[in-house]
Amino acid sequence: MGDPGLGKPRGADRSQRSVPVQGLQCRFRRGLRWRRGDQCSRKCPISNLSVEELADLERWFSQVVVVPLERLEQARTEWEGRVVIVRSLGRHVLAELVARDLQTRNKLKAPIEAFPMANGLMTLRFGSEDDREVTMGVGPWLVAGQLLAMEKWLPDFNPGTHIVSRTVVWVRLPKLPMEYWDKTTIMSILAEAGQPLNFNGSTSERRCIGYAQTKVEINVLLPLVPGAFVLGGKKKFWQVFVYKDLLGLGFRCARLGHQDGECPLHREKGRAAATMTV
């Protein structure tokens, strides 16, 4: 027998369903059906649905809203080439503050429009594509003491399913032997941490040989790499990576974007352990 709270399946007339659409408070959890009267939390991951969950939804809601492609393409012209999606990897920062800071720091003539989004994200629209490229090329992006992740906007971006994971940080190579002090070698070592971008002035001009320092693009969804083994001839040594201005670092998982008490991996392990003990 079907769930009486769900009404008729695919193809049934909406007015004949037993589910009261108006005022319905519900949430959809993995492995569960729609449940009436269940309060939906602020962090309900209703948009993070698996393939199986989407198939279950399609069984009960077969109607599809079709939006003409021409209308979408016209709407996208307002955003393409000038927009980035941003999120703070530490505390919450107002979108207007981020826009003003980036405009002032990069000496942009046109103001940046700021649009807060769901899930702690924000949209920034620049006055031109050149302004966006200038801003994207001057990371790390630190506003109000918080490190930001920033990516170019893409069509069909959904704040519930897409994660902004690109950020830029300074990485040092302390006590690097002098014979390894050339750009190609340093870049190859730092490639283990992420995508090396460019050196600071002291490193590029060899004014200070105490440590090399380079901008590196990293994926905040992956654990930070603490270092790498380097083999020079027959001698191998461990080269430590030192990351600057890492705010919102979870030390249990070595990932950016949350504190230890908010670590999603740690919560999942806790749930699994609790399930095993029940």
ZAMARGU-4260 file (C-alpha; in steps of 0.2 Angstrom, whole numbers, plus 5000, padded with zeros to 4 digits):
<rodrens>
0) 5000/5000/5000 | 5006/5018/4996 | 5009/5031/5009 | 4992/5039/5013 | 5001/5056/5016
5) 5007/5056/4998 | 4992/5055/4988 | 4992/5048/4971 | 5008/5044/4961 | 5014/5050/4944
10) 5001/5058/4933 | 4988/5060/4947 | 4978/5077/4947 | 4986/5089/4959 | 4969/5094/4966
15) 4965/5075/4971 | 4981/5072/4981 | 4978/5071/5000 | 4994/5081/5003 | 4988/5099/5008
20) 5000/5109/4998 | 4996/5126/5006 | 5005/5127/5023 | 5014/5110/5021 | 5029/5110/5032
25) 5040/5095/5028 | 5058/5089/5024 | 5064/5075/5013 | 5078/5065/5021 | 5088/5051/5013
30) 5079/5034/5014 | 5063/5043/5020 | 5047/5049/5012 | 5038/5066/5014 | 5032/5068/5032
35) 5018/5080/5036 | 5020/5092/5051 | 5039/5090/5052 | 5047/5106/5055 | 5061/5110/5042
40) 5077/5117/5050 | 5087/5131/5043 | 5101/5120/5036 | 5089/5107/5029 | 5099/5100/5014
45) 5083/5098/5003 | 5092/5103/4987 | 5106/5091/4990 | 5096/5076/4984 | 5103/5060/4977
50) 5099/5052/4961 | 5087/5039/4970 | 5079/5054/4980 | 5076/5063/4964 | 5068/5048/4956
55) 5057/5046/4971 | 5051/5064/4969 | 5048/5062/4951 | 5036/5048/4954 | 5025/5059/4964
60) 5028/5076/4955 | 5028/5073/4936 | 5024/5090/4931 | 5039/5099/4923 | 5041/5118/4921
65) 5048/5122/4904 | 5058/5139/4902 | 5062/5144/4884 | 5080/5144/4880 | 5079/5161/4872
70) 5073/5169/4888 | 5087/5161/4898 | 5100/5166/4886 | 5094/5184/4887 | 5094/5184/4906
75) 5111/5177/4906 | 5118/5192/4897 | 5116/5202/4913 | 5128/5191/4922 | 5140/5182/4910
80) 5158/5189/4910 | 5156/5201/4925 | 5151/5190/4940 | 5159/5180/4953 | 5152/5169/4967
85) 5161/5172/4984 | 5160/5164/5001 | 5169/5167/5017 | 5180/5153/5024 | 5179/5160/5042
90) 5166/5171/5050 | 5151/5179/5040 | 5156/5195/5030 | 5143/5207/5023 | 5142/5206/5004
95) 5142/5225/5003 | 5158/5226/5014 | 5167/5213/5002 | 5161/5224/4987 | 5168/5240/4994
100) 5184/5232/5000 | 5188/5224/4983 | 5184/5240/4974 | 5195/5251/4984 | 5209/5239/4985
105) 5210/5236/4967 | 5206/5254/4962 | 5192/5250/4951 | 5182/5265/4944 | 5165/5256/4943
110) 5156/5251/4959 | 5154/5232/4962 | 5136/5226/4965 | 5133/5214/4979 | 5119/5202/4980
115) 5118/5190/4996 | 5113/5172/4992 | 5108/5157/5002 | 5121/5146/5011 | 5133/5160/5016
120) 5137/5164/4997 | 5136/5181/4989 | 5136/5186/4971 | 5147/5201/4965 | 5144/5209/4948
125) 5158/5220/4942 | 5157/5235/4930 | 5167/5226/4916 | 5175/5209/4913 | 5192/5218/4915
130) 5188/5223/4932 | 5183/5205/4936 | 5199/5198/4929 | 5210/5211/4939 | 5201/5205/4955
135) 5202/5187/4951 | 5221/5189/4949 | 5226/5198/4965 | 5222/5184/4978 | 5223/5180/4992
140) 5206/5189/4996 | 5206/5194/5014 | 5191/5205/5020 | 5188/5210/5038 | 5201/5197/5042
145) 5192/5183/5034 | 5199/5173/5019 | 5187/5172/5004 | 5185/5158/4991 | 5180/5165/4974
150) 5175/5157/4957 | 5168/5164/4941 | 5149/5162/4939 | 5143/5149/4928 | 5125/5146/4921
155) 5113/5136/4931 | 5124/5139/4947 | 5114/5133/4962 | 5119/5138/4980 | 5112/5122/4987
160) 5122/5110/4976 | 5137/5120/4970 | 5151/5123/4982 | 5163/5137/4979 | 5180/5129/4983
165) 5194/5139/4975 | 5204/5151/4985 | 5222/5158/4984 | 5235/5157/4999 | 5253/5161/5002
170) 5263/5146/5005 | 5281/5147/5012 | 5295/5134/5010 | 5306/5137/5026 | 5324/5132/5026
175) 5324/5127/5008 | 5342/5123/5003 | 5350/5137/4992 | 5353/5125/4977 | 5335/5122/4976
180) 5332/5141/4975 | 5326/5143/4957 | 5308/5146/4950 | 5306/5130/4941 | 5311/5119/4956
185) 5301/5129/4968 | 5286/5128/4957 | 5288/5109/4956 | 5289/5107/4974 | 5273/5118/4978
190) 5263/5109/4964 | 5261/5096/4978 | 5251/5109/4988 | 5240/5115/4973 | 5242/5126/4958
195) 5257/5138/4960 | 5254/5156/4953 | 5267/5168/4956 | 5281/5173/4969 | 5282/5188/4980
200) 5295/5201/4977 | 5308/5194/4989 | 5308/5177/4982 | 5308/5182/4964 | 5322/5194/4966
205) 5331/5183/4979 | 5332/5197/4992 | 5328/5185/5006 | 5334/5167/5005 | 5327/5162/5022
210) 5312/5155/5014 | 5303/5155/4997 | 5285/5162/4997 | 5273/5159/4983 | 5254/5161/4979
215) 5246/5144/4977 | 5228/5141/4971 | 5220/5127/4982 | 5204/5117/4983 | 5197/5120/5000
220) 5187/5103/4999 | 5204/5094/4999 | 5215/5092/5015 | 5229/5104/5015 | 5246/5095/5011
225) 5258/5098/5026 | 5274/5096/5015 | 5283/5085/5002 | 5298/5074/5000 | 5311/5081/4988
230) 5324/5070/4981 | 5340/5079/4975 | 5352/5067/4967 | 5354/5053/4981 | 5348/5064/4996
235) 5330/5065/5000 | 5323/5077/5013 | 5306/5083/5019 | 5301/5100/5014 | 5288/5108/5026
240) 5274/5119/5019 | 5268/5134/5029 | 5252/5142/5025 | 5248/5160/5029 | 5231/5168/5035
245) 5222/5151/5036 | 5206/5156/5045 | 5192/5143/5047 | 5203/5128/5047 | 5197/5112/5054
250) 5212/5104/5062 | 5203/5086/5062 | 5201/5086/5044 | 5214/5098/5038 | 5201/5107/5027
255) 5196/5125/5026 | 5179/5133/5028 | 5174/5127/5045 | 5180/5125/5063 | 5182/5109/5072
260) 5165/5109/5080 | 5157/5111/5063 | 5167/5098/5054 | 5155/5088/5042 | 5167/5073/5041
265) 5168/5072/5060 | 5149/5073/5062 | 5147/5059/5049 | 5159/5048/5058 | 5150/5052/5075
270) 5133/5046/5067 | 5141/5030/5060 | 5148/5026/5077 | 5131/5030/5085 | 5123/5018/5073
275) 5135/5004/5076 | 5132/5005/5095 | 5113/5005/5094
</rodrens>
